[in-house]
């Protein structure tokens, strides 16, 4: 090889030596410069490595996988990790092991540090084949946060879920739907148990590793919008092209490690926001969150930064689409749509216009899609697949000039950012007939919503409560007591219609004060379950439900089964809920319980509430409760935060 040919390589080698060696200390020059610039103390560096103030105020990274750190003390020492990162960048590349080099493992750090130190072009540049494939597959031009609505039939999704959509850059002439090109990214727990008690314990204490997963966005739509009948709300973020690039590179780093998953705090909602802050440190989202972080809090946090949400979209689930299409039908059209789901070849009534026939066929297709959305294509009944195909063909032949069924409009009052705060404090006063005394109450609820709370931003007929606690001070007796403690309650009211036959249900772990001859004024705790049916108006503003209920309660003061401390009750549980004018909700519930093999043969509990919203996070109400030995009436104020 000639000297002329060797010259460029020699020049590059010399420049690398000069760039790497400090003049006096022997420390690589770019590390000396990084120290002088205070990069380890910069918000950008600390956000990128997820350093937060811990219990002792000192910084600690929220990433728990050791592979994320290059310094032994990197989890707690931002400067040590910065120095170790730069030293690793200077390390020689092992041929055939390019992907293992720090420049390939930590491209977001490389991107950020090069902006300050300008070392690209003077360092060796490994090819990073895995990173190149990843970048080519994603090629994002925008980032969207997606909220998937509450899904009570899956406890892990009872509060909803947030994940990311990376919108891929479209090439000229590309005709594929964007859903097939884009990626969905979520942070979720890798669980290892189906035991509900162990699942709850490990989820609450951070014993599940949380990891970032990549899927086709089309897959996420099928999973949430189709199989689980959950509406999706999309929020496009106003990030710069630089921030989008850094965000994608940072996800590469996070996908190779894990962060301990805490069900109520450091969960999908929290770490999605933390990842956005890492790529765009100008944005401060985490500080606006409560200690308990729910998916809706993620969306509300976005709106604390003016202009961060560029655009929002509603993507209805299959169930919402079919309900919307059915709502457009008249009575005769509904009858015919129901008939078509059973007999797709049934002739249309002669008096139907072409438009009415098309509308009816569209609705019948949506009904079949929603009814069998959970079944995979291979598992579906062939007759159902054939029926749907026949209906689609009839619709196409009816009139090619007719447009397809119009999309349903977005229910903006149900957008998650419209909902009240997830926590609630209650202040109240009232009077009880049992003692003839006034009392004052103080309540706190960790989460989330009951049927009488302000309904905006929440499913109309769902109730989900955790740690709803009420203390009472009896003014006349000067006694402070625990009046109720709902550990957890889930209630799903599913209206029965000609097209939907899902049952309604309730599950509750409770503590409540009893007032009857078997327990004059004692606190009992227990478990309760109910199942039954619900009927409602089309708007669901008036709803009646009736369920078969059973519970077991425990208290040392009970005169229960065989004189024991155990009470078993079975009987009906019913309720009526009405949305009244003026942002007001009326709710009446009652249970009548037969107590087998117990001295007291029966008891009842009737409760009534009228609650008015004064704003998104403020409400006032009148409440009454009646048991055999007590009638109580009170006034309450509710503050949500």
KABEL-V95532 format. One record per helix or strand. SS is the DSSP state (H for helix, E for strand). FROM is the first residue (numbers start at 1). LEN is the number of residues. If there is no record, write none. Layout:
SS;FROM;LEN / SS;FROM;LEN
This chain:
H;3;18 / H;29;9 / H;39;3 / H;43;6 / E;51;3 / E;59;3 / H;66;3 / H;78;13 / H;98;3 / H;102;4 / H;107;11 / H;129;10 / E;140;9 / H;155;3 / E;161;8 / H;178;4 / E;183;8 / H;196;10 / E;208;9 / H;217;11 / E;232;6 / H;241;15 / E;259;3 / H;268;12 / H;286;3 / H;295;8 / E;309;7 / H;318;10 / H;331;12 / H;354;18 / H;382;17 / H;412;3 / H;416;3 / E;424;9 / E;437;13 / E;462;13 / E;479;14 / E;495;1 / E;504;13 / E;519;18 / E;542;13 / E;561;1 / E;566;15 / E;584;11 / E;598;1 / E;602;14 / E;618;10 / E;630;11
